[in-house]
Amino acid sequence: QNGGPHQPAILLPALCVVKQPRPMLVNRVRLVRYLVRRTVCAASIVVRRAVWAESLLRDTTGENSMMEMGEESQAESDQTWRSNGSDQCQKASPVEATVEPLPNSETLPGIKTEETVISEGKAKIIFPSANEVFYNPVQEFNRDLTCAVITEFARQQLISKGILVLVPGEEDRQKIVVNLTESESAGTAAGSGDASAAKRTASVGEKCEGGIRVLEGLAASGLRSIRFAKEVPGIHSIVANDFSSRAVELMKRNIELNGVGHLVTASLADASMLLYESKRRWDRFDVIDLDPYGSPSQFIDAAVQAVSEGGLLCVTCTDMAVMAGNSGETCYSKYGSMSLKSKFCHEMALRIILHNLDLRANCYQRYIVPVLSVSVDFYIRVFVQVFSGQAKVKASASKQALIYNCVGCGTFHIQRMGKMVSHGNNSKYTASTGPPVGAECEHCCQKHLLGGPIWAEPIHDQGFVKRVLQSVEHNPKRFKTSDRILGMLSMVKEELPDCPLYHTMDHLSSVIRSNTPSLLQMRSALLHAGYRVSLSHASKKAVKTDAPSSVIWDIMRCWERLHPVKREKLSPHSPAFRILSKEPVLQACFDIREDANPKSRKQGLKRFQENPEANWGPKARARAGGRIHQPLEDKSKRLQNKRKQKLNDPDYGKTIPCKKFREGNCAHGEECRYSHHKANETSKGTDQ
């Protein structure tokens, strides 16, 4: 019983207490098991850390090449696939495959055969032919617009420091006049001054002492950061961060290729942790750019803390299926707002992300001021400034609103969540009263859906947009997409800032089953009635107005009188029948007015994107291993008529139990396309 020399030592305590009482023996056994488990866990942690440190050392010294990537340990591969950038760059083994050349691609000496060089703006990046790096040429407009916005932001921030920003190709501005808006006066040190009074100048590609500090949290290939360094003046430093070691290696090559090592620094870190570590006042960044693949919700809390006072936060959302109402519950879990599937879903998505940004900033006594918010193609992009102030934070509740949307006619009503009443220099904050609607819609007697909360204040700073627009007009050759930037910003400048959401002409006419009036006719009718009206950059057929819903439907009733519908075919319970059964109170006039056609429309500006290429849109996420994705056109051909093929298959449905047979009233007998096996036989077959 004393044990031999080769007996495990952990058994000795148990053998020594055989004659002890049972409870004490049980406790001693539990203690031994706990110690063994803790020892095993500690050993596994040490091994994982050693493997991780070894992988970092190899990436830092540059000893691993593309061919050696496929022979790395599984532990490093598991770490690599967690890269969180929009231009995702994953660790991969070489794949022998041929792919079609990308736009703006070229080859340079010293580049491997499986790599090409992508040119965009003034930057060039190495692009592997395998699916290691995410690159979507359609988003060049996103990057061009960001460069234009950051340039104007840098000009606005540095003029107060006596630094004049110089952009190549832009006319010299002898006098810079910065108009203070209500939002800028809260925390932006802006003013007017002569260019000659500036102490020094800041040029593109030069390090500016006292300039802005930029962080791209999800950089991947580093294309966006390199473009900032080569196209935006007044920059002190740029940190291009990604969680993938392969991405950081590729970033370093791209930085060296473009010669911007004095401005851009590659960083290997988790984006959220890097932002949290930079939340101290002296470590904050002036500009933070977040462009993830999908939702940015996991980075927002850290980002609103890491941006400097009055700094610029740039956020992109590509999960439009969630934000446009297809998954309202998912939208609530990510952004704290219930999205609605409606015609105004694109502008609602903009207001949802603005609500979430302001909500997260309020937790730290900060608030946001939107400077530009656009819905483009398959994503949305917002630019906001972040300020601190307890008094302003108290007013945030009055800036949020709920939406009541009728399921029948689509009429929407806005309900503010808070109310602010000013008494001289003091303000009183109370809860808002409501609701603004009854149990049923006043127009079609249908129920309402409740969405939100959303941002109910203006989503653009008209003064800032005007300055960006003027900057692009003075230098149209600066960006490849300058014509679209001019058209987009012109529409943004014309939008009504105090009218959330919009109506669409096709939806209004489809409700009453009539043909659709033209935009000019609808705008003229609203102007004749004494209301303001504008278009929206988010939809071609949108109309924004301060007219109430009763006026909108009176105009549509008058339009139906000029173009009658067959009312005998309408159901008495349909929204069209109930709306048209009421007499219009307002007699609409559809004579075309001169001011009904906006300036951007008269000039024929490029306001909406034309299809740039076949099968354009969101691209597939980059994969670990560099796997080649099946071309979209081949996939669409393979899945074409998929449902019809199933219906034409005589054996299709034999695995599905027939519901009518269960009830005992199936009249098809053996010819029924569904299974007539008994429920217990089907369950047995399923269990087997």
N, C-alpha and C positions, 0 to 999 in steps of 0.2 A: 504493500500500500504506500510505501514511501516513494515509489517511482524510480525508474532507471535514469541513467545519465542522459539518455536521448529523449526523454519524455518532455513535451512542451511545457514551458514555464508557466503559461497562463492557467494550466490545470492544477498547479500546486495549491492555490488558495482554496479551490473547491475540495481537494482531497484532504486538506487539513481541517476542514470543518464538517466532516461527515457526522460526527457525534453531536454537533451543535443543534439547537432547536431549529425547526423547519423554517419559520419566518426569516430568521437570520441567514440561513442557507440560501433562500430564494433571493434575498436582497444582494448577497455576495455574487450570485450567478448573474443577476441583472447588471451589476456593476462591471463584471468582467466582459459581458457582451457589449456594453456601452463603450468600454475602452477599446475593444477590438474594432467596432464600427468607426469610431473616431479616428483611429490610427489609419484605417484603410482609406477613409475620405481625405485625410490630410495628405496621404501619399499620392492619391490621384490628382489632387490640386497642385501639388508640387510638380508632378509630371506634366500637366497641362501648361503650367506657367513656364516650364523649361522649354517645351516645344514652341510656345508663343514667342519667347525671348529669342530662341534660335532663328525663327522665321524673320523676326524684325532685324536681327543682325545680318542675315543674308540679304534682305532687301536694302539695308543701309549701305553695305559694302558693294552692292551691285554684282555679286558673284553669280546670281542666277540669271539665266537667259530665258528666252521664250521656249526653247526646247526642254529646259530643265523644269519648267513649270509643271508639266504633266507628271514628273517624278517626285513632287513634293509629298510630304506626309499628309495623311488624311486629316490630321488636326488642323493644319494650316488651311486646307481646302474648306473645312467647315467654317473657319473664320472668314474666308474670303467672300463667300456667297452672301454675307450679310451687308454688303455695300449698300448705302442708302442714297445714292445720287441719282438725279434725273438723267445725266449723261453717264449711266451706270457703266462701270468698268470692272470686269470680273476676271479672276484668275482662271486660266484655261490651258488645256493641252492643245497642241497644234492640230488643226483639222484640215485635211486635204480636201478642199472643195473650191468650187468656182462660184463667184457671185457677180452680179451685174455691177459695173462701176457706179459709184454715187455721184451726184452732182458736185461740181467744184472740186473733183478729185484729180490728183496728179501724182507723179512719182519723182523722187529726188534721189541723188546719189547718197549712199549710206543707209537707205531704207531697205528693210528686208523684203523679200519677194511676196510674203503674205501680208504686207502692209502697204497702205497708200497714204497720201497726204491730202487732207481736206482743207481748202482755203475758204475762209469766210471773213468778210471785212478785211482787216489788215493782219489777221492771225492765220496761222497754219498749224494743224494738229495732225499727229500720226494716228491713223485709223486702221486697226487690224481688219483684214478681210473677213475673218470669222466673227461670229456674233459675240464679241467680248465687250464692245463699247457701244453704248446707246447714242445714236446720232440721228436726229430728225431734221432734215433741211427745211421743213415747213415752219419750224420754230425759229427760223432766222429773224422773222419779224419781231418775235419776243425779245431776242437778244439786241436787235437794233434799237427797239423802243427803250429798253433798259439803259443802253449807253446814252441815248439822248436825255433821258430823265436824270440819270446820275450826273451828267455834265451840267445840266441846269442847276441841280441841287448843289454841286460843288461851287459853281459860280455864285450862287446865293449865299453859301456859307463862308466863302473865302473873301468876298468883297469887304466884309466887315473887318477882316484882318489886314486889309491893305494889299491883298494879293489879287492880281488881275488874271483871269483865266483866258488863255489863248487857244483857239481851236483852228487847225489848219483848214484853209478854204473858206473860213467864215469872215465876213467883213468886219473890220475893226470898229468896235463900238466906242465912239468918242464919249458917249454919256450913257451910263447904265442907270435906269430908273426902276426901282423896285417898289411896286405898289403894295403897301401893307394891307393885308386882308385881316378879317377878324381872327382867323385861325393862326395866321403867322404872328400877329401881335402878342399872342399868348406866350410864345417861347422862342420865336425866331428873331435873331438880331439882324434885321435887314434894314436897308436904307438906300439913299441915293448918293452918288458921288461921281466925280470925274475920273476917267481912266488915267489921266495924267497924275492924279493924286495918289495912285496906287504905288506902294513902296517897291514891289517887285512883281514879276509875272510868273505864271505857271504854264508850262508847255506840255504837250503830249509826250509820254515816254520818259520824262524827267521826274526824279524824286523831289517832291515838294515838302520842304520843312514847314510844319504847321498845317499840312494838307489833311485830307480825309483818309481814314483807315477803313478798309473794305474787307468783309468776310464773305466768302462763298462757302456756305456750310456743306453743300453737296456737290462738289466740283467734278468728280470723276476724271474725265480727260483734261479738264482745266481750260476748255475753250472759252468759256465766259470770262474767267479771270484774266486770261491772256488778252482778250479783246478790251477789257477795261484798261489794262496797262498800256496798250498801244493806241487807244482811241479816246480815252477820257483824261483830260488834264487835271492837275491839282491833286494828285493822289500821293499820299505818303507811303502807304504799304498796302499790300493785298495778301490775304491768307486764303489759299485754296485748299480746302479740307475734304477728306474722304476717309471712310472707315476701311477701305480695301487697300492692302499693301500693294497689290498689282496696280491699282488706280494711281497710287502715289508714285510708283515707279514710272508709269506712263506720263504723269504730270511733269515729273522732273525732266523727262526727255523733251516734252513739248515746250517747257519753259526755256530749256537750253536752245532748242531749235529756233525760238522766236527772240532770243536775246533779251529777256525781261527778268533775269534773275535778280536784278537790283530792286525790283518792285514786288515780284510775286514770290511767295514762300509756300512750298507744299507742306501740308500737315496731315499726319496720320492719327486720327482720333475720332471718337464718336461725336457726331454733330451736337447732340444735346449736352454731353458732358463738356465739350469745348465752350459752348455758349454759357453754361452754368458757371464755369471757371472764369468767364470774362464779365460777370455781372457787377464786379466792383467798379466804382465810378471811374477810376483811372485806367481800367482795362477794357472799357466798352468800345464798340466799333461805331463809326459814323454811318456806315451803310452795311446792312446785312441782307444777303440775297439767298432765298430759299426756293429752290426749284426741284422738288422731289419727283420721283416716279409715283404718282398717285396723290395721296393726301398728305398735307404738311402738318396735320393736327398734333403729331407727337413732338414737333419742334417749336410750336408757337409759344408755349409757356416759357421756355428758356430764351427765346428770341426777344420777347418784349422786355426782358430784364437786361439783356446784353447790349441793347442799342443805346447810344448816347442820348443826352438831352436834346431833343429836336432832331434826332437822327432819322434816317430813312430806312424803312423796312419794306423789302420787296418780296412778295409771296406769290407763288403760282400753284393753282389747283388743277389737276387733270382728272380727278374722279368725278366727272360731270354726271355720270349715271346716278351717283348718290346724291349730289347736290341739286339735281334737276327733278327729283321727286320719285325716282324709281324705287328707292329704298329710304323712306323717311326715317325709319327707326335707326338705320345705320348712320344717317346724317346727324341725328340727335346724339348718338353715342360719340361721334367724332367732333362735332361742332356745337353741340348744345342747342340745336334748332331743328324743328321739324320742317322738312322741305315738302313742297306741294308739286304735283305733276300738272302744270298749267302752261299757258302760252307765255307767261312772263317769267318762266323758270330761269332764264339766263341772268336777268337782272336780279332776281331773287337770290341766285347763287352768289352774286357779288355781295349782296347785303348780308348774307349768312356768314361769309368769311370775315367781313368787317365787324359784324356783331361778335364773333368769336375772338377776334383780335382785341377789341375793346374790353370784352369781358375778362380775358386773361390779364390785360394790362391793369384793369381796375383793382385786381388783387394786390398790386404792389403800388397803389396810389399813383398810377399812371393812366393816361388816356391817349387815344389816337386822333389824328386829323388826316382824313384821306386827301391825297393830292391828285391821284389818278386811279381809276378802276375801269378795266376794260374786259369785255367778253369777246374772245377771239377764237374762231374756228372751234376746236374741241377742248378749250381750256379757258380759265379766267386768270387775270393778273391784276394785282392790286399793289399800289404804292402808298404807304402811309407814313406820316411822321409821328413820333412818340414823344410825349411831354409828361412832366410830373406836375401834380397840383391837386391838393385835396379838395379844394372848392370845385374845380372842374370835374373831378371824379363823381361828386355828388349829383351832377347834372346828367350823368350817363344813363340813368334809368329813363329819363324823358327822351332820350335819343333812340330807344329801342321800341319796337312795336310788334303786335300780333296781326295776323292776316286772317280775315274771314272770306273764304272763297266759295261761291255758290257752285254746287255740282251740276246745276242745270244750265244756266246762262253764262257762267263764268265771271259774274260780277264780283269784285273784290272790295273790301273795306279795310281801312287801316285803324288799328286801336293802339294808341300809345300806352306804354306800360307805366310811365310816370308823368308827373306834371310839375313844372317849375313856374312859380309866380314871383316876379321881381317886385320888391318894395324899396325903391331908391337904390342904395348900394347893397342891400341885403336881398336874399332870395329865399323863398320857402319852397320846400320839396314835399309833395304829397303823392299819393297814389292816384292814378287816373280813374275816371268814371266810365262806365260802359255797361253792356256792349253796344256797338253802334248799329247792330242789326237785331231783328226779332228772331223767333224760332224758325221762321221760314223766310225765304227770299221774297222781297216785296214785288219783284218783277215776274218770277216764274213759279213761286210757291215751292221751291225745292230746299233741301237742307244745305247747311254750310260745312265746309271743312276748315279746321283751325290749323294754321301754320305759324311758323316763327318760333321765337322772336327773331327779328331781323333789324338791321341798321336802317333807321328811318330818316336820317339826316342826309345832306348832299354827299355824294360819293366822289365828287371832283372838286378841286380847288381851281376855279376858273382863271384866276390870275396866274397860277403856276402853269396851267395848260396853255395859256396864251403865250407865255414866254418860251415854252418848249416848241410850240408851233412856229413862232418867229425864228427861233434858232435853226430849225430844219428848213424853213423857207429860204433863209440866207445862205444855206449850204446844202442844196439838194443832192449833190453828188457824194455826200459823206456816207450815206447808207444805200444799200441796194434796194431796200424796201421804202425809200423816202416817199414815193408817191402814195403808198398805202398809209404811212404814218400821217401824212398831211390830210388825207381823206378821213381817217379815223379821228384824229384830234379836232378836225373841223366840225365833225358831227358831235363830238363830246362837248365842244364849246357852245354849240347851239342848243343842247338839251336843257330842259327846264330843271333847275337844281332842286326845287322844293316839291316835286311831284314824283313820289315813289311808284315804281312799276309802270306798266303800259298796257294798252289794248292792241290787238292785232285785227286788221281788216278782214282777213279770211275767217277768223273765229266769229266776229260779230255777224257777218253775213251767213255763216253756216248755222248759227243758232236760229235765225228766222227763215232759213231755207231760201234765201234770195241770192241774186248775183251780187258781186262785190263792187262797191263804189271805189273810184280811184283815190289815191292818197290826197291829191289836190282837191278833190271834191269834198272829202271828209274834213280836211284841214280848213277849207273855206267855210264849210257849214259851222264849224266850231268858232272860227273867227267872227263870222256874221252874228253868232249868238253872244259874243262879248267875252269869250274865254281865251286863255292862252293855249298854245299848242306847239309841239315840236316833234321831231322824229327821235329815234333811239338808235345808237350804234349797235345794240344787241340783237336787233331784228330788222329785216328789210321792210316789213309791212307793219311796223309798230307805230303807234300814235300815243304820245305822252300829253296829257292835258290836265288842267285843274277843274274841268267840268265834272259835276257829279254824275253818277251812273244813270240817274233819271233823264238827264239831258242827252246822254249817249244813246239811250234806247228811243227817245223821242225822235232823234235824227234818223235812226234806223227805221222807225215806223213811217216817217215821211219818205224815206227812200223806197220803202216797200210799196207805197202808194204810186210812186212813179214807175215802179217795176213790180207789178203784182205777182204774188205766188198763188198756187192752187191751194186755197185754204181748206177745201173739202177733203184733201188728202192728209191734212194734219190731224193728229190725235188730240182729243180734247185735253189730255193731260200732259201734252208736250210743252216744253218751254216756248216754242215758236207760237203755238196757238194762244197761250196765255199772255204773251207779250203783245202780239198783234191784235188781241181782242180789246185792248185799251186804246182810247183815243189819245193822240199826242197833245201835250200841253204846249209845247214849243213848235212853231212852224218853221222848219229848217229851210235855208236858202243854200242851194248848191252852186251858185254862180262863182266861177273861179276868181279869186282875188290875187292881186299881184304879190302880196306878202305871204301867200300860202306856199309858195315854192321857196325853200330855204336856199341860202347862198351856196352851200356845198353841193346841192343838187343842180343848181343852175350852171355851176362851173364844171360839172361832170367829173368831180374828183373820184378817185378810186376808193370807195368807202367799204366795200365788202370783197372778200377774197374769192378769186376765181380758182377753179381747180388747177393747182400748179403741176400736178402729175397724176398718173393713174394710181388708184388705190392709195391715195394720200390720206393722212390722218394719224391717229395714235399708232406708234410702232410697238412691236413686241419688246418686252423687258429683256435686257441682256442676260445671258445665261452663263453659269459657271461651266467651263469646258469649251466655250466658244462654239456651241452647236449652231448649225445653219438652220434657219427657220424655213419652212416651206413657203414659197412665194404666195402672196395673198390671192393672186388671180388663179393659181392652181388650186388653192384651197376652196375658193368660191365655186369653181367648176365642179370640184369633187362633191361638194355639199349641195349643189343646185338640185332642186326638186327632191330633196331628201324625204320630205313628208309624203309627197305623192308616190314615191317609190314604195314606201311602207304600205300605203293604202292599196296599191295595186298588187301587192304580194298576197297570194291567197292564204299563206300560212301565218300572215301577220295577225295577231290578236288571239291565236290559239292558246297562248300562255296567260291570257287575261280572262278571268271568270265572267260569265255573262250575268249581268244583274237581273235581267228579266227571267232567266232560267231559275235563278234563286227564288224569285217571287212566284214562279210557276206559271208564267203567262208569256213565254217566248214562243212566237208563232213560226219561227224559221226552221226549227227542228235541226236536222243534221246539216242543213245549208248555212247555219249561223256561222259568222266569221269568228265568233268568240267561243271560249271553251265552255262545254256543258258538263264537265266533271263536277262531282259533288265537292262541297267545301272541305270535307274531311280528307278526301283523296288529294285535293289540291294542296292542303296544308301538309300532308304527309310527304308529298313530292317535294314541297319546298324545304321541309326539314331535312330530307335526304340530300 
